[in-house]
């Protein structure tokens, strides 16, 4: 996606070192006060599933055959990934669901907004199943449609809405995608955020004009892309806080802003700090720091390379043997990358364990229950998007698909 300098290498690869557990981060207990919102941190995973459950999963999967496709997000546990027909990021998985019209059932091992996207992009004859309905996304939940509608009303009252194009990250609810479609905007992924923002600004006079982008719901991806890729300044960016009157912004601030960023973030990527980067550089000579663009700006600024989940995977695949890397993204993926690249030294950027707690709600018991229910003729936890929302969300998604380079 982008980099900040040359990649250096070391000669002798080291084994992956597990981040240290902490009393604060035990399963479902305690609060991480250093994070942006004091999130609950899932901490250590439960014990591996027993062989009987694994065998039941194999039996159910075999019984379903081509009637079902199991999709697994990169942040899922290994016990789930072993049964995934396709592994990828949220958009890649939704595309794969749409590309398999013969499958009656899409078993989506990810979080709720991803299953919604799959339902939008697949046919009415296909049914999308989320093994655990509690698998939401804290970032997506930070922008409700009621809040966003009220935010747009603020922009309208100030007189800037007609010069503003909404862009929503893929990590948002179907209702927010529909809002974007209704107001002439587009969806973006972390891979094509730059292209999407350039397109949006072109609708209102270009990056050098006085138009604006209303970016939902991840402030960090919007800010990092605008500053690092479009050449805007931090002063061009303001944060709209839905919990404050008028978003906590004055009319003058809204008039001056180019990027109106929603006050949302990823609870995992938001944990990484510039201190984490400095610490790993001091500890590992020649390390290359590679982080996701959902990280805070100071982390992105301190890193060597920045990119989406798929970019991170490709970068490690292409890296020189013996090179040393510190990766700032979800720990399940970093573990998997370390196991896949024993010829490289791979470190987790943070010093303590924090998985994506909502992703980790999809476990083998839930997957077995969902698949065995389908074998028995019962569709459980089906995800269905409201028809009007689905239409307008599809408009926004189609606009994204029409962007160059995707």
N, C-alpha and C positions, 0 to 999 in steps of 0.2 A: 504493500500500500504506500508507505513512504519510509524513508530511513534518514538518520541524522549523521551518518558517517560510515567509515569502513568497518567491516566485520573482521575481528582478529581471531586467532586460533590458539589453542594450547595443544600440547603434544600427547598427553596421556589422559584418556577419558576416565572419569570417576563414576562410581555407582550413584544412583539417585538417593538423596538423603531425604527421608520423610520429615516434613515440617514438624516442629515440636508441638505436642498437645498442650493445652492450657486448661486450668480449672474453669475458666470463664466459658470455654467453648465446648463443654460436654453436651451431649445430646439434649437439645431443647432447653438448656438451663443457662441463666446468666445473660448479660447484655454487653455487647462490645461498644463501650462508650467512645472509643476512638474512631468509630465509623461515622458516616455522614448522618445516620438517623438512629443509631443505637439498635441495630438489627439483632434479632435473635440469631445465633450461629449454631448450625447443626452439629459441628464438631465431629468426633469420630463416628464412622459408619457402624451399623450393627454387624454382628458376626456374619461370615459368609453363609449363604443358604445351604441347606442340607441336600445331599444327593437325591433324595426322593422328590424334592420339589423341582430340582433341575430336570429329572427324568419326566415328571409330569408336564413341564414346559415343553420338552422335546416332543412328547406324545401329542399334546394339543396342537403344537405348531405343525406337526406332520399331518394330523387329521384335517386341519384347515387347508393345507396345500396352497394352491393358487387363488383360493377364494379370499385370502387375506394377505396384506403386506404389512410387515412390522417395521416401523420407522424409529430409529434411535438417534437422539441428539448427542453431539459430542460430549456433553457434560453428564451423560448418564453413567451409572455404575457399570463396571465390567459385567456383572451378572445379568444386566439387561442387554448390553451391546452384543453379547454372544448370540442373542436370538434375533438381532436386527437384520433385516434384508438389506437395508440401506442405512448408512451412518452419515450424518452431515449437520450443517447449521440449519436454522429454522427455515430459511427460504429454499435451500436445496431440498429439504425434506418435503416441503409443500409442493415444489415442482415435481418431485418424484411421485408423490401421491397422484397428482393430476396426470402424470404420464403412464399410469397403470389403470386404464378404464376397465380392465377385465376383473380387477379386484373388487369384491363386494364390500370388504371391510378394510379400513385403514386403522390399524392399531398404532396410535401415535404415542411413543414414549418420549415425552418432552413436557411442555407446560401448556396451559389453557390457550393462550393466544396463538400458539403454533397449530393446535388442533383446529381452532377457528379458521385459520388461513387455509388449512387443508380442506375444510368443509366448503369454503368459498370457491376454491379452485377445482374441486372435483365435481362429478355429475350428481344429479339428484338420486341416481340409482345406487350410489356408494354411501356407506355409513362410516363416519369417523368415530373412533372409540378412544377415550382417554382413560387409561387404567385406574387412575386416582384423580377424582375431581378436585381434590385439595391441592393438586399441583398447579398452582397459579404462578404469577411472576410479580415480584414486589415492584419492579420498575413499571410494568404495564398498569399495575393497580394505583400508581401515583397520579394517573390522569384518568379521571372518570369523565364520561360524556357530559354530565351536568356541569362539572367544573370547566371543561373546555368550552362548552357553549357560553358559559358566563364570561370566560376569558375573551372570547371573540366579541361578545357584546361590549366589553371594555374597549377593545381596539376600534370597534365601530363608533362608539360614543366619542372617542378621542379624535376620530377622523382619519385613522391610518389603515383601516381594514381593506379599503379599496386598493391600497398599495402593498398589500401583504399576501403572500402565498403560504399556505400551511404545508409543511412536510412532516410526515410522521415516520418514525423508525418502525421497522418490521415488528419490533418488540412492543406492540401496542394492541389494544383490544380491537375487535371487529368494529365496534361502535366508533372508535377514534379513527380508524381507517375510513369508515363511511363518512365521518365529518370532513376528512381531508378530501375525499372524492366530491362531496357536495360543494366544496368551496374551491374547486379547481386546482387542488394540489396533487401531491404524489406521495408514494411510500418510498422509503429507501432502506437499504441494508448497510451494514458497516463497510461492505466492500465498495458500494457505489454511492456513498453519501456525497462525495465531491461532485459527481456527475449530476446527482439529483439537486443539489444546492445551486449549481450553475444553471441548470434548467429553470429552477424556481426564480432565481434572480432575473433571468432573461425574460420572464413573463412580466416583470415590472421594471424594465429599463436597464438591466444588467447589473453586474457586481459593483460597477462604479457609479451607479445611479443612486436614487433615494428610496428605492423599493426595499421591502423587508421580507424576511422569512420568519414564520411562527413555527418553531421546531419542537416537536413532541416525541416521546416524553423524556428523552435522555439529554440533559443539558451538556454532558461532557462530550458525547459524540458530535453534537452540533457545534460546540465551541471549538473543539480540536480541529474539526474539518474546516470551519470558517477561518480560523487563524493560521493553521499550518498549511492549508491547501489553497484557500481562496485569497489569502493576503489581507484579510480584515484584521483589525486590532482587537485586543481584549476590551477596549473601551466601546467598540461597536456592538458588543454583546451585553444584553441585560437579562436577568433571570426573573421570570414571571412566577410568583408564589401564589398558588390558588387559595392558600389559607389566609391571605392578607387582602384587605380592600384594594381593588384595582391592581391586584397582583403585587402590591407593595411598590409600585412604580408611579412616578409623576407623569403628567402629560408631556413634559419636556423630555424626560428619559425615553418615553415611547416614541416620540417624534424623532429623536436623535438616533435611536438604535437601528442597526441593520439586521441583527439576529435577536429575536425575542425567544429566549430559551425557557422551556418549561422546567420547573424545579423538580426534576426527577433524575434518577440515577440507578445504576446496577449495584445491588447491595454487596456483591462479591468484588467486582472491579473497583468499586469506590473505596475499598479497604486499602488498596495499595498506596504507598506514600513515596515521596521523594527520598525519604530516609531509607526505605527499603532498597532503592536503587543505589544510594551511596554505600550502604552496608554491604551489598553483594559485590560491588566494585572493589571495596577494600578487602573483601574476603577471597575473591576469585580473580586472579590476574588474567587480563585479556578477555573477560567475559563480555558477551554481547547481550544487551538487555532488550528483549522483545516483548511488547505489551499490546493489549487490546485498546482500541480507541475509545472504549467506554471508561477508561481510567481518567483520573483527574488531569487537568492540563499540565500541572507541574510534574506529574509522572511521565506523561507523554513527552514533555520537553526534555526531561532528563534521560529518556530511553534512547537506544540506538536505532531501533526499528519499531514501527507501529503498524498493526494490521488486524484484519478480521480473523475469526477462528480458522477459516480455510486458508488464509494467508499464512498464519502461524504454522499450520501443518505443512504447507508447501515449503516454507522457509527451512524448517527442520529437515525435511526430505532432501533438500538441495544443499544443506550445510556440509562443510568439509569435515571428514573424520578428524577427531581430536579437538574440535572446536568446543568452546564452553558457552553455555547459554543460561540466562535467567529469564523465565517466562512469567509474565503477569497476566494470567487468566485462570479459569476454574481448575481446581486441583485434580479432578478426575481426568481431565484431558492432559494435564502436564504429566501425571503418572503414566498415562498410556503412551505419550510421546517418549518418555524416558525409557520405557520398556521396548519400544520399537526402534530406538536408536542407541544401542549399547556402545557404539563407537564414538559417542559424543557425551560430554558432561552436561547434564540438564539439571537446573535448580529451579525450585518454586520461588518466586520473587518474595513472597511474604515469609515471615519466620514462624507463623503459627497456622494451624489448620482452620480453614473455613470453607466448607463446601457450599454449593448453591442448595439451600435447604429445600426449596420447592422442587427443583429437579430431582432431588434425592427422595422425594415422596413416591416416585415410581420405583417400586422394588419388585423382586421376583414374585412374592405372594400376590400382589395386585395384578401383575402381568399374567400369571397362571390363572387367576380367577377370571380375568377378562377373556382369555383365549378359551378356557374350558366352557365358559358361558356361551360363547359363539358356537362352539362345537355342539352344544346341547340345544342350539336354536334360540338362545336369548341374547339380545343385544343390550349390553349394560353400558352406562356412562356415555351415551351417545352425545356428541357435540353437534348442535344445530344452530346456525346463525339465522337471525330474523331476516326474512326475504328482502325487505327494503335496505337494511344495513348491508346485507350480502351484495346487493346490486351496486350500491355506491362504493363499498369497499373494493369491489371488483374493478370499478372505474379507476380508482386510485392505483390499484395493483397493475392494471393494464397500462396505465401511464408510466409506471416504473418499468414495466417490461418493454416499453417503446423507447426507453432511454438508450443511448449508444453504449456499447460495451458490455451489456448484460447478456 
